Amino acid sequence: MNRRECLHLLTGLAGAALAGEVRAQGAEQKSIPTIDPPDPNPKTPSFKLPPKSCDSHTHIFGPASRYPYSEKRPYNTADAPLESFRSVHEKIGVERCVIVNATVHGTDNRVVTDAIAQSKGAYKGIANVSDEMAEKELAALDKGGICGCRFAFLKRLGGVGDMNKFQRIVHRVAELGWHIDVYFEPGTVAEFAPVLTALPTPYVIDHMGTVQAAKGLDDPGFTALLDLQRKDEKCWVKITGLERASAAGKPFHDAVPFARALIDNAPDRVIWGTDWPHPNVKVMPNDGEIVDLIPLFAPEVEFQQKILVDNPARLFGFDQ
């Protein structure tokens, strides 16, 4: 084989390799699931939320033209921008909220901080952070209304990750007075309990610990959550995701007893949220119907005031 033939062969091989890489990248992109958009017609709930009620767990997606989605995002989504976000809250009667930055935006938290800046004190935020962030970056987030950071220990959202980095981040943000927001696989709260109880700052467990209503109130995964909530005063739980917990589907009433048990267990450390626009749910809820679940698990005005107004004001630092 002469030199020209050799070069021609190498060029062909390089081109084939590049084409294969492009095809592989395309296949990888196509393998990213696309989630359903939220119900575009939230109902006006029968239950009227008290003044200063807080949606303590909600998201904003995009618009992608202004807030690009991360190349490493675990799912594709339609935009659910600030304008739609505000419209839903106006319809259901929410005055305050906490925007949890979703994994689709990676560690770019501008979609949250920009919304906070326009809210006249009505919004707070939970950021996605990394151990590589400089102190000035964390300080800027703190100044921008961020009061906590989130860790999703779910396989579909990236898995557990490096726990040494987790510990370093936790101790850094604790110095800012932030809390930690954690999202677990079903039935894994007990595994993380020793880590959580040793944290130097309060922590909030998402979606009622991803309880599964089909397993009943005596499920060891749920009793482990109750035990942790009862014993550790740093432990808060979000009454969110009843549609995720439900086995029966709409109107999700089979998940109500779990919410009630968590409220009875520690009424001063539970908060409520919609989880709009409901990423990765099997059954898309209507946000008005989610609000109407509140008087089922908290019929007492005293408890409604706690979980909707007083508790979130204390945890997130809203003005009373």
C-alpha positions in Angstrom: 0.0 0.0 0.0 1.5 3.4 -1.0 1.3 6.6 1.0 -1.6 8.0 -0.9 -3.6 4.8 -0.4 -2.8 4.7 3.2 -3.9 8.3 3.7 -7.1 7.6 1.9 -7.8 4.6 4.1 -7.1 6.5 7.3 -9.4 9.4 6.1 -12.1 6.9 5.4 -11.8 5.3 8.8 -11.8 8.7 10.6 -14.9 9.7 8.7 -16.6 6.5 9.6 -15.7 6.9 13.2 -17.0 10.5 13.3 -20.2 9.4 11.6 -20.6 6.7 14.2 -20.1 9.1 17.0 -22.7 11.5 15.5 -25.1 8.6 15.2 -24.4 7.6 18.8 -25.0 11.1 20.0 -28.2 11.3 18.1 -29.4 8.0 19.5 -28.5 9.2 23.0 -30.5 12.4 22.5 -33.5 10.4 21.2 -33.3 8.2 24.3 -34.0 11.1 26.6 -37.7 10.8 27.5 -40.1 13.6 26.9 -42.5 14.4 29.7 -46.1 15.5 29.4 -47.0 19.2 29.9 -49.2 20.3 32.8 -53.0 20.5 32.5 -53.5 23.8 30.7 -56.9 24.5 32.4 -56.5 24.5 36.2 -59.9 24.5 37.9 -60.9 27.1 40.4 -60.7 25.1 43.7 -63.7 24.9 46.0 -61.3 25.3 49.0 -60.1 28.9 49.4 -56.5 29.1 50.5 -55.8 31.5 53.5 -54.0 34.8 52.9 -50.2 34.4 52.3 -50.5 30.7 51.4 -47.3 29.3 50.0 -46.8 26.8 47.3 -43.6 25.4 48.8 -42.6 23.2 45.8 -43.0 24.3 42.2 -40.9 24.7 39.1 -40.4 27.0 36.1 -39.2 25.5 32.8 -37.6 27.9 30.3 -38.4 29.5 28.0 -35.5 27.6 26.4 -34.8 30.7 24.2 -33.8 32.6 27.3 -33.0 29.8 29.8 -31.4 26.9 27.8 -31.9 23.4 29.1 -28.8 21.5 30.2 -27.2 19.2 27.7 -27.1 16.6 30.5 -30.8 16.9 31.2 -32.5 13.7 32.2 -35.7 14.4 30.3 -37.1 16.8 27.6 -39.9 19.1 28.5 -42.1 21.8 26.9 -41.6 25.3 28.3 -43.6 26.1 31.5 -42.5 29.8 31.8 -43.1 32.4 34.5 -46.2 33.8 32.8 -48.0 30.4 33.0 -46.6 29.8 36.5 -48.2 33.1 37.7 -51.5 32.3 35.9 -51.9 29.0 37.7 -51.1 30.5 41.1 -53.6 33.3 40.5 -56.3 30.7 39.6 -55.8 28.5 42.7 -55.2 31.4 45.1 -51.5 31.1 45.9 -49.7 34.3 47.0 -46.3 33.0 47.8 -44.1 30.2 46.5 -40.8 28.5 46.6 -39.3 27.7 43.1 -37.2 24.6 43.1 -34.8 24.6 40.2 -35.4 21.5 38.1 -32.6 19.2 36.9 -33.4 20.2 33.3 -31.6 23.5 34.0 -28.6 21.9 35.6 -26.7 24.4 37.9 -27.9 27.4 35.9 -30.2 29.0 38.5 -31.2 32.1 36.5 -34.7 30.9 35.8 -35.3 30.9 39.6 -33.4 34.1 40.6 -34.9 36.2 37.8 -38.4 35.2 38.8 -37.6 36.0 42.5 -36.3 39.4 41.4 -39.7 40.2 39.8 -41.8 38.9 42.7 -41.6 41.8 45.2 -40.7 39.4 48.0 -43.3 36.8 47.2 -40.9 34.1 45.9 -37.9 32.2 47.3 -35.8 29.6 45.6 -34.1 26.3 46.0 -31.0 26.0 43.8 -29.0 23.3 42.1 -25.3 23.7 43.1 -22.0 21.9 42.7 -18.9 21.7 44.7 -17.1 23.5 42.0 -19.0 26.7 42.6 -16.9 29.6 44.0 -17.9 31.2 47.2 -18.9 34.4 45.3 -21.3 32.3 43.2 -23.0 30.9 46.3 -23.1 34.3 47.9 -24.8 35.8 44.8 -27.4 33.1 44.9 -28.0 33.8 48.6 -28.4 37.5 47.8 -30.8 36.6 45.0 -33.3 34.9 47.3 -32.0 31.3 47.3 -32.5 29.7 50.7 -31.6 26.1 50.1 -30.2 23.6 47.6 -31.6 20.3 46.3 -30.2 16.8 45.9 -32.2 14.3 43.9 -31.0 10.8 44.8 -33.0 9.2 42.0 -31.5 6.9 39.3 -33.5 8.6 36.6 -32.2 12.0 37.7 -28.5 10.9 38.0 -28.3 8.7 41.0 -26.6 9.2 44.4 -23.4 10.6 43.2 -20.3 11.4 45.2 -21.3 11.6 48.9 -18.0 13.3 49.8 -18.9 16.1 47.5 -22.4 16.2 49.0 -20.9 16.6 52.4 -18.6 19.4 51.3 -21.5 21.3 49.6 -23.8 20.8 52.6 -21.3 22.3 55.0 -20.6 25.2 52.7 -24.3 26.2 52.3 -25.0 25.6 56.0 -22.7 28.6 56.6 -25.1 30.7 54.5 -28.0 29.6 56.6 -29.5 27.4 53.8 -31.4 24.2 54.3 -31.1 21.0 52.2 -33.9 19.6 50.0 -33.7 15.9 49.3 -35.6 13.6 46.9 -35.3 9.8 47.4 -36.2 6.6 45.7 -39.2 4.9 47.3 -38.4 3.0 50.4 -34.9 4.4 50.9 -35.4 7.0 53.7 -34.1 4.5 56.3 -30.8 4.1 54.3 -30.2 7.8 54.4 -31.4 8.5 57.9 -27.9 8.4 59.5 -26.6 10.9 56.9 -29.6 13.2 57.4 -29.5 13.2 61.2 -25.8 14.2 61.1 -26.4 17.2 58.8 -25.4 20.6 60.2 -28.6 22.2 58.8 -32.3 21.5 58.5 -33.4 19.3 55.6 -36.7 18.9 53.7 -37.8 15.6 52.3 -39.7 15.9 49.0 -43.0 14.3 48.1 -43.7 12.6 51.5 -40.6 10.5 51.1 -42.0 9.1 47.8 -44.4 6.9 49.8 -46.4 4.3 47.8 -50.0 4.2 48.9 -50.5 0.7 47.7 -48.2 -0.6 50.4 -50.3 0.9 53.2 -49.5 3.0 56.3 -47.6 0.2 57.9 -45.1 0.0 55.1 -41.5 0.0 56.6 -40.5 2.7 54.2 -43.2 5.0 55.5 -42.8 4.2 59.2 -39.1 4.9 58.8 -40.0 8.4 57.5 -42.4 8.9 60.5 -39.7 7.8 62.9 -37.2 10.2 61.4 -39.6 13.1 61.3 -40.6 12.5 64.9 -37.1 12.2 66.3 -35.1 14.7 64.4 -36.2 18.3 64.7 -34.1 19.3 61.7 -36.5 17.1 59.5 -39.2 18.7 57.5 -41.5 17.0 55.0 -43.4 18.3 52.0 -47.0 17.3 51.6 -46.6 17.1 47.8 -46.9 14.5 45.2 -50.1 12.8 46.3 -50.6 12.0 42.6 -47.2 10.3 42.7 -48.1 8.3 45.8 -51.5 7.2 44.6 -52.2 3.7 43.4 -55.9 4.4 42.6 -55.4 7.5 40.4 -57.7 10.5 40.4 -58.8 12.0 42.7 -55.8 10.5 44.6 -57.8 10.0 47.8 -55.8 6.9 48.7 -52.8 9.1 49.4 -54.6 11.4 51.8 -54.1 9.2 55.0 -50.3 9.4 54.5 -50.4 13.2 54.4 -52.6 13.2 57.5 -50.2 10.9 59.3 -47.2 13.2 58.6 -49.2 16.2 59.8 -50.2 14.5 63.0 -46.6 13.4 63.6 -45.0 16.8 63.4 -47.5 19.6 62.5 -44.9 22.4 62.9 -42.5 20.8 60.3 -44.7 20.1 57.3 -45.3 22.3 54.3 -47.4 22.0 51.2 -46.9 22.4 47.5 -48.3 21.7 44.0 -45.2 20.4 42.2 -46.4 22.3 39.1 -45.8 21.6 36.2 -45.7 18.0 37.6 -42.6 16.5 35.8 -42.5 12.7 35.4 -45.9 11.8 36.7 -47.9 8.9 35.5 -51.3 10.6 35.9 -51.3 14.4 35.3 -53.3 16.2 38.0 -55.2 19.4 37.8 -53.9 22.0 40.2 -57.3 23.1 41.4 -58.1 19.5 42.3 -54.7 19.3 44.2 -55.8 22.3 46.3 -59.1 20.6 47.1 -57.2 17.7 48.7 -56.0 20.1 51.5 -59.2 20.0 53.6 -59.3 16.3 53.3 -55.9 15.8 55.1 -56.1 19.0 57.1 -59.7 19.9 57.8 -58.7 21.9 60.9 -58.2 25.7 60.3 -55.2 25.5 62.7 -53.4 22.9 60.7 -54.2 24.7 57.4 -52.7 27.9 58.7 -49.6 26.0 59.8 -48.8 24.0 56.7 -49.8 26.8 54.2 -48.7 30.0 55.9 -46.8 29.8 59.2 -44.5 26.9 58.6 -43.2 28.0 55.2 -42.8 31.5 56.4 -40.6 30.3 59.2 -38.5 27.8 57.1 -38.0 30.0 54.0 -37.8 33.4 55.8 -40.9 35.1 54.4 -42.1 38.2 56.2 -44.9 37.3 58.5 
